[in-house]
Amino acid sequence: MPSPSTPANSRESGLSRRAALAAVGGIALTGFAASPAQAAKRADTALSIRGADLSFLPQLEEAGVHYRDLAGRVRPAERIIAAAGANHQRIRVWVDPPAGYTDRKRALALARRAHRAGLKIVLDPHYCDFWADPSKQPIPAGWPTDLAGLTEKVRIYTRDLVRDFAAQGTPVDIFQMGNEITAGILWPVGQLYPADGSQHWDEFATLLKAGITGALQGAGRRPPKVMLHIDRGGKLADTRWFFDNITTLQVPFDIIGQSYYPMWHGSLADLRANLEDSVARYGKPVLLAEVSYPWTFEDGDGRGNIVTPDAVLPDLDRFPATPAGQAGFYQALREVLVGVPGGNGLGFLVWEPEWIPGVGWEPGAEASNDNLTQFDFTGRALPSIRAYRKP
């Protein structure tokens, strides 16, 4: 998800522009499309991945926030979602963020907590010192700025990061190569749509392959599945444009990751059409790496929210911004994913469902997501928490 400073029009990042495609060598990864036997097995469990990104959780706890389950019992947020049926936790990690935000040390501590709760790890390195999304992907301060130096730095950084997770007994199950990389990574070297009209697809692919290589080297004998994550949940043409280029450039990956926020990415019908097209076109399963939906239009900290009553929510008539409406949305989302042919709708990761008032998106800022959570403003779980159930 973009930080609140992201201009709204930055989400339309020029994916309709034409580009010259160049085929280059890549790393061979085992395909992850479901065989009939795998599809039948997945049908028994409905969705194989059900989880959330809880990267703000330590900061919220440090601010004095407590969470309660549906019965009113105080428990850690990761334990609440695990008890509801979640099996994965996504962890964001920045290179050198402001004090208190999720750096490597904090990410590793989060992984230990997730592991104790029975949750597998989805690792989301941003390759930035702070927020990375389609409007901004700056190179971390102190990193090289030439392609050769940056490529090696990405490989080594990723190798060491994934190795650290494995070494403490919390191996990465899914490795996400960058965050919402629709417009590239590590700008300007790997930027796809700079203002001058040039497109750096070859450089972008080189950097992606370096990170993927590093992840596999760091994991050792337990390689993670590799996900490429863009922000085009219901936008079929843009998704095709990105992954047509990626496959032509032979970037190896296992999972197509999408952000799906209805106010930016269309209706559930749009989402269904895009996911089904991606599975048929690329032979890869799909995962909603980020998703959220409002349970209210009220503002928990009185300092502004991203999603207001003026937001365009295509299915608002079916799923109003109420606790029950939010729960209905997640049920419909599950049905969309279960309906993806061949068992290739892997599941979903809710984005920061615990981010209630108490911590800002940057030091001193507001909690701009507090009406998109799965806990109310007091920290009590909302009915949508049941979306994590297995069957």
C-alpha positions in Angstrom: 0.0 0.0 0.0 1.3 3.5 -0.7 2.1 5.9 2.1 -0.4 8.7 2.4 2.1 11.0 0.7 1.6 9.1 -2.6 -0.3 11.1 -5.2 -3.5 9.3 -6.2 -2.6 9.5 -9.9 0.7 7.7 -9.4 -1.1 4.4 -9.4 -1.6 4.8 -13.1 2.1 4.5 -13.7 2.3 4.4 -17.5 1.9 0.7 -18.0 0.1 1.4 -21.3 3.3 2.8 -22.8 5.1 0.7 -25.4 8.5 -0.8 -24.6 11.2 -2.7 -26.5 11.5 -6.2 -25.1 14.8 -8.0 -24.8 15.2 -11.6 -23.9 18.0 -12.4 -21.4 19.0 -15.5 -19.5 17.4 -16.3 -16.1 17.4 -18.8 -13.2 15.2 -21.8 -13.7 12.6 -22.2 -11.0 10.1 -25.1 -10.7 6.7 -24.1 -11.9 4.0 -23.7 -9.3 0.8 -24.2 -11.3 -1.4 -26.8 -9.8 -1.6 -30.4 -11.2 -5.1 -32.0 -11.0 -4.0 -33.9 -7.9 -2.7 -30.7 -6.3 -5.9 -28.9 -7.2 -8.0 -31.6 -5.6 -5.9 -31.3 -2.4 -6.3 -27.5 -2.4 -10.0 -27.8 -2.8 -10.1 -29.7 0.5 -8.4 -26.8 2.3 -10.1 -24.0 0.3 -7.3 -21.4 0.5 -3.8 -22.5 1.2 -2.5 -19.0 2.3 -4.5 -16.9 4.8 -2.7 -14.2 6.7 -1.8 -10.6 7.3 1.0 -8.0 7.3 1.4 -7.0 11.0 4.6 -5.0 10.6 3.4 -2.1 12.8 2.5 -4.4 15.7 5.6 -3.9 17.9 5.2 -0.1 17.6 1.6 -0.2 18.5 2.2 -2.3 21.5 5.0 0.1 22.6 2.4 2.9 22.3 0.2 1.0 24.8 -2.3 -0.6 22.4 -3.8 -4.0 23.5 -5.8 -6.4 21.3 -8.8 -8.5 22.2 -10.3 -11.4 20.3 -14.0 -11.7 19.5 -14.7 -13.1 23.1 -13.0 -10.0 24.6 -9.8 -11.8 25.8 -6.6 -9.7 25.6 -4.1 -11.5 23.4 -1.3 -10.6 21.0 -2.6 -9.7 17.5 -0.7 -12.5 15.8 -2.2 -15.0 18.2 -5.7 -13.7 17.5 -5.4 -14.1 13.8 -3.7 -17.5 14.1 -6.5 -18.8 16.4 -9.0 -17.5 13.7 -7.2 -19.7 11.2 -4.4 -17.6 9.7 -1.3 -19.5 8.6 1.0 -16.8 7.2 2.4 -13.5 8.4 4.0 -11.0 6.0 6.8 -8.9 7.4 8.0 -5.7 5.9 11.6 -4.8 6.3 13.4 -1.5 5.4 17.1 -1.0 5.1 17.7 2.0 7.4 14.3 3.5 8.4 13.5 6.1 11.1 14.0 4.9 14.6 11.4 2.4 15.8 10.2 1.4 12.3 10.8 -2.1 10.9 14.5 -2.7 10.2 16.2 -6.1 10.0 16.4 -6.5 13.8 12.7 -5.7 14.3 11.7 -7.9 11.4 13.6 -10.9 12.8 11.9 -10.4 16.2 8.5 -10.3 14.5 9.4 -13.5 12.7 10.1 -15.2 16.0 6.7 -14.2 17.3 5.0 -15.4 14.2 6.8 -18.7 14.4 5.7 -19.2 18.0 2.1 -18.5 16.9 2.4 -21.2 14.2 2.6 -18.7 11.3 4.8 -19.1 8.2 6.8 -16.1 7.0 6.2 -14.0 3.9 9.2 -11.7 3.6 8.7 -8.3 2.1 12.0 -6.3 1.7 11.3 -2.9 0.3 14.9 -2.2 -0.8 14.5 1.3 0.5 15.1 3.1 3.7 11.4 3.8 4.0 8.2 3.3 2.0 8.4 1.9 -1.5 5.5 1.8 -3.9 4.7 2.6 -7.5 5.3 6.3 -6.9 8.7 6.0 -5.3 11.5 3.4 -5.1 14.6 5.3 -4.0 18.0 3.6 -3.6 18.9 3.3 0.1 21.4 5.9 1.3 24.9 4.5 1.1 24.2 1.9 -1.6 25.9 2.0 -5.0 24.1 3.9 -7.7 25.6 2.2 -10.8 24.0 -1.0 -12.2 26.9 -3.3 -11.5 27.5 -2.2 -8.0 23.8 -2.1 -7.2 23.2 -5.6 -8.6 25.9 -7.1 -6.4 24.6 -5.1 -3.4 21.1 -6.4 -3.9 22.3 -10.0 -4.1 24.4 -9.8 -1.0 21.9 -7.9 1.1 19.1 -10.3 0.1 21.3 -13.4 0.7 22.3 -12.2 4.2 18.7 -11.1 5.1 17.1 -14.5 4.1 20.0 -16.3 5.8 19.4 -14.5 9.1 15.7 -15.6 9.0 16.8 -19.2 8.4 19.5 -19.1 11.0 17.1 -18.3 13.8 14.7 -21.1 12.9 12.2 -18.9 11.1 12.8 -19.7 7.4 11.1 -17.7 4.7 8.2 -19.5 3.1 7.4 -16.9 0.4 10.0 -14.3 -0.7 8.6 -11.2 -2.2 11.1 -9.5 -4.5 10.3 -5.8 -3.7 7.1 -4.1 -2.8 4.5 -3.1 -5.4 7.2 -3.1 -8.1 4.8 -2.0 -10.9 7.1 0.9 -11.9 10.4 -0.8 -11.1 12.7 -0.8 -8.1 15.8 1.2 -7.0 15.2 4.3 -9.0 16.5 5.7 -11.2 18.6 2.6 -12.2 15.7 0.2 -12.2 12.9 2.7 -12.9 10.5 1.6 -15.7 8.8 4.9 -16.4 11.0 8.0 -15.7 9.9 11.4 -16.8 12.2 11.4 -19.8 10.2 8.6 -21.4 12.9 6.0 -21.3 12.2 2.5 -19.9 14.8 0.5 -18.0 13.3 -3.0 -18.4 16.7 -4.7 -18.8 18.2 -3.0 -15.7 15.0 -3.8 -13.8 15.2 -7.5 -14.7 18.9 -7.6 -13.8 18.1 -6.3 -10.3 15.2 -8.7 -9.8 17.3 -11.6 -10.8 20.1 -10.5 -8.4 17.6 -10.4 -5.5 16.1 -13.7 -6.4 19.5 -15.3 -6.6 20.5 -13.9 -3.3 17.3 -15.2 -1.7 17.9 -18.7 -2.9 21.5 -18.6 -1.8 20.5 -17.4 1.7 17.8 -20.0 2.1 20.1 -23.0 1.4 18.3 -26.3 1.2 14.8 -24.8 2.0 14.2 -22.4 -0.9 11.2 -20.1 -0.6 8.6 -19.6 -3.2 9.3 -16.4 -5.1 6.6 -13.8 -5.6 6.5 -10.7 -7.8 4.1 -8.2 -6.4 2.4 -5.4 -8.3 -0.6 -3.2 -7.5 -3.1 -4.0 -10.3 -5.6 -6.3 -8.6 -8.6 -5.6 -11.0 -6.6 -4.1 -13.9 -6.2 -6.8 -16.5 -4.4 -4.8 -19.3 -1.9 -3.3 -16.9 -1.2 -6.8 -15.4 -0.6 -8.3 -18.8 1.7 -5.4 -19.8 3.9 -6.0 -16.7 4.1 -9.8 -16.7 4.4 -10.1 -20.5 7.6 -8.1 -20.2 8.7 -10.0 -17.1 8.2 -13.4 -18.8 9.9 -12.2 -22.0 12.9 -11.1 -20.0 12.9 -14.6 -18.3 12.7 -13.3 -14.7 12.1 -16.5 -12.6 9.2 -16.5 -10.2 6.6 -18.8 -8.7 3.7 -16.6 -7.7 1.9 -13.6 -9.1 1.3 -11.2 -6.2 -1.3 -8.5 -6.4 -2.5 -5.6 -4.2 -6.2 -5.3 -4.3 -7.8 -2.2 -2.8 -11.3 -1.7 -4.4 -11.1 2.1 -4.2 -8.1 2.0 -6.6 -8.3 -1.4 -8.4 -11.9 -2.0 -9.4 -14.7 -4.3 -8.4 -14.6 -7.9 -7.3 -15.7 -8.9 -10.8 -12.7 -7.0 -12.2 -10.5 -8.9 -9.7 -11.9 -12.2 -10.7 -11.4 -11.6 -14.4 -7.8 -10.5 -13.9 -6.8 -13.4 -11.6 -8.3 -16.0 -14.0 -6.6 -14.4 -17.0 -3.2 -14.4 -15.2 -3.4 -18.1 -14.3 -4.4 -19.0 -17.9 -1.8 -16.7 -19.5 1.2 -17.4 -17.3 0.6 -20.7 -15.7 1.3 -19.3 -12.3 -0.9 -19.2 -9.2 -2.1 -15.9 -7.8 -1.9 -14.4 -4.3 -3.4 -11.2 -3.0 -0.3 -9.9 -1.2 -2.3 -6.9 0.1 -6.0 -6.3 0.6 -8.2 -4.3 2.9 -11.7 -2.8 3.2 -13.3 -0.3 5.5 -15.5 -1.2 8.4 -16.4 2.5 9.0 -15.8 5.9 7.5 -15.1 7.4 10.9 -11.6 8.5 11.7 -10.1 6.9 14.8 -7.5 9.6 15.5 -9.2 12.6 13.9 -6.2 13.3 11.8 -7.3 12.1 8.4 -7.7 8.7 6.6 -6.8 7.5 3.1 -10.3 6.1 2.5 -13.1 8.6 3.2 -16.8 8.7 2.4 -15.8 10.2 -1.0 -13.9 7.1 -2.0 -15.2 5.1 -4.9 -15.9 1.6 -3.7 -17.4 -0.3 -6.6 -19.2 -2.9 -4.4 -20.3 -0.5 -1.6 -24.0 -1.2 -2.2 -23.3 -4.9 -1.4 -20.7 -4.3 1.3 -21.3 -1.1 3.2 -18.6 0.4 5.4 -19.8 -1.4 8.6 -18.4 -4.3 10.5 -20.9 -6.6 8.9 -20.2 -5.2 5.4 -16.5 -5.7 5.8 -17.1 -9.3 6.9 -19.2 -9.8 3.8 -16.6 -8.3 1.6 -14.0 -10.8 2.9 -16.3 -13.7 2.4 -16.9 -12.6 -1.2 -13.2 -12.3 -1.7 -12.6 -15.8 -0.5 -15.2 -17.0 -3.0 -13.4 -15.2 -5.8 -10.1 -16.9 -4.9 -11.6 -20.3 -4.4 -13.1 -20.0 -7.8 -9.9 -19.4 -9.6 -9.5 -22.5 -11.9 -7.1 -25.3 -10.9 -6.8 -24.4 -7.3 -4.5 -21.5 -8.3 -6.1 -18.8 -6.2 -3.7 -19.3 -3.3 -5.3 -16.9 -0.8 -4.8 -13.4 0.7 -2.8 -11.3 3.1 -4.7 -8.5 4.8 -2.6 -5.3 5.0 -2.0 -4.0 8.5 -5.3 -5.2 10.0 -3.9 -4.2 13.5 -3.0 -0.6 12.6 -5.5 1.2 14.9 -4.7 4.7 16.3 -1.4 5.0 18.1 1.3 4.9 15.5 1.8 7.2 12.5 2.8 6.1 9.0 5.9 8.3 9.6 7.1 9.8 12.9 4.6 12.3 14.1 2.0 11.5 11.4 -1.5 10.0 11.5 -2.7 6.4 11.5 -4.3 6.8 8.0 -5.5 3.2 7.8 -7.5 3.0 11.0 -10.9 2.4 9.4 -9.5 -0.4 7.2 -8.4 -2.6 10.1 -9.9 -5.8 11.5 -9.9 -4.4 15.0 -12.0 -1.5 16.1 -10.5 1.7 17.5 -10.2 0.1 21.0 -8.4 -3.0 19.7 -11.3 -5.5 19.8 -11.5 -7.9 16.8 -14.2 -7.3 14.2 -16.3 -10.1 12.6 -14.1 -10.1 9.5 -11.4 -11.8 11.5 -13.3 -15.0 10.7 -12.1 -14.7 7.1 -8.9 -16.5 8.1 -10.7 -19.8 8.7 -9.4 -22.8 6.8 -12.5 -24.3 5.2 
